[in-house]
Amino acid sequence: MAVAEMPSPAAVNAAAASFAGLTAKLDYLSPADLEQVRLAYRYADQAHLGQLRNSGEPYITHPIAVAAQCADWKLDAQALMAALLHDALEDCCVTKVELIERFGSPVAELVDGLTKLDKLHFSTREEGQAESFRKMLLAMARDVRVILIKLADRTHNMRTLSDAPRDKWARIASETLDVYAPIAHRLGLNQTYRELQNLAFRYLHPWRYATLAKAVTKARSRRRDLIQKVQEDVNSAFANSGMDVRIAGREKTLYSVYKKMEEKHLTFAQVTDIYGFRILVPSVLDCYTALGTLHQLYKPVPGKFKDHIAIGKLNGYQSLHTTLVGPSGVNVEFQMRTEAMHLVAESGVAAHWLYKATGQQGNGNGNGDWLGSKWLQSLLDIEDETRDAAEFWDHVKVDLFPDAVYVFTPKSQIMALPKGATVVDFAYAIHSNVGDRTLAARINGEQVPLRTEIKNGDVIEIVTAPGAAPNPAWLGFVRTARARSKIRQHLKTLAQTESEDLGEKMLAQALRAEGIDKLPDDTGNNGLLWERLLHFSGSKSMSELFLDIGLGKRIASIVARRLLTLLTDRGEKPDALLLTRERYTTNEAVSQGGVVLDGSENASVRYSTCCGPVPGDAIVGYLGRGEGLLVHAADCLVAEKLKVKDSERFVDVQWSDEPVRAFETEVRVTVINGRGVLARVAASLAAAEADIVHIDMEDEADQDATDLRFVIAVRDTKQLEAALGNLRRTNSVIKAQRAKVAQ
């Protein structure tokens, strides 16, 4: 925005004239509401006095244009006032308090929300973008008028982008294409969606846009006779049937033509569905009657019929689509819909205000989800479960590009999910408890893996069990934001609980090393003791303190010494016998409390892949900062290097007498190349009851010998030695040994 001298009288007259054009669109408002909008205009006009746009026009022409778009959607007076005032807070030194006093809190809140959005600069590679995007979507979820005004603002800015410096074109156009156009589409604002795409394409790829525009113009003139012939035939067919219809031609946008050429590797001449027709009819039944009339007129193209009335799209869109073979063998697409459906198809969530203004009734599907409210509510649900902005963005960006498939529950309820969704996504779409307890699934009566992608028309049955729980591997294939956020929430809660338990054990063990048998409880006089300890550690609660110790953010021995000091201050003495026993039975190089491991620790403890420790190995534990406990073999070179740098972060760990699972380690087998050698090696491992988890082979088929690397799961070192012994006795095996980081 540029600020310049006072505008000329001609410019002032232009601004006044444009407001006159706005008021002509406000006939749906009451006189009182109209007067409020007029007051907002006068206030904004005064606030922006002396400011000019890049084009040289008075700045007030921009808020008026934004308000005019909102008036086309028939938004209420509060939204129109906010549209007129949307730049006042940031550009004109107007305060939110002033707006509340003059126009009321709802208008001020809308303007405040829009002002925050105006400060956002999107770049999907930056962490700040994710936070900005999260704020915008949450503002939209709480009051959808915020994003409607923002979309109107962005549309006008894109229409006038040629006045902006050329070096800004690419950034603004990319932002529009990546962020605002998908939101418009998700909310069903198809007219705005198409315009934003086209304008972004024009400024992002000017040469391609100009070339394609020229090609479409030529094609339009070449096919004028064909289109006219089709229109005459269709008019005649409906006149003969006595049906009252409104026929309108439609042309594919330049951007959609460009994307089709790019994605399907087509030349312009191969894109045959540039032109089509929209048939608007009085009722839903008439849509199907019109379909029959058209199919009698021209032959339908097999596989090109879609019923988006019986099964509406996720954003509320409803229409019948069919592609017919017209004159000269040219394919022509037809869309049949009612006037109410057309209103939703073009205006989406904004149709709510259009209905109120025109007095029309719904779109005939008998359910309010088409207004986008379900998706908006899901944003708030995901926010409740996700505090990390980048993770929130990761969740919702999937849902901004929905290409839906429609499936059925066993009770024949229809559910829409994004293309590529799996049965786990379906389970979470039913209910988070169903998703969390999913054990197996059947599609059309047949048992299928949980990663199976669902297809249109599938009947899906989810098998649950009370003891089942989400698997971290599910995150590798789920498609929907809801499923991803629910799984992550469950895993975080589980990891937090385990890390908290680990931290409590470590602090108790560290306190034993100081001569105190057990942690004091938090009742009675001990409450003050814990308060002082929490103040010292900077933790808000005992749970947070234990969690920080378990995650390696705090050192257990340091906290234990502070706790000992507090206990000593009130007269408690360390047990000399316990102190002696603990100090002389513990490795003095280890400064933290000991932990017993049996393999049930899940997220709180990880076993290093560099050395693959298994029960029977001497082991040490390294408490990474915020990463939990990492277990290494005692002779691991990586662990030795860490001890030199971070000795205070090592924890005394030992194996339980009865581990509850097998542990993975790597073995390297050198073999003579030959037919069947891999099968013999695998059989030798199986004979030792070692499970093969992964195989890696060197690409040396032309050499006499090669190395095979196996990751195997074994109970302990005895089973590992048995497996290695079997391998060494196997024909064609030259050498078999445990693989570790180079010694």
Disulfide bonds with the S-S distance in Angstrom:
none
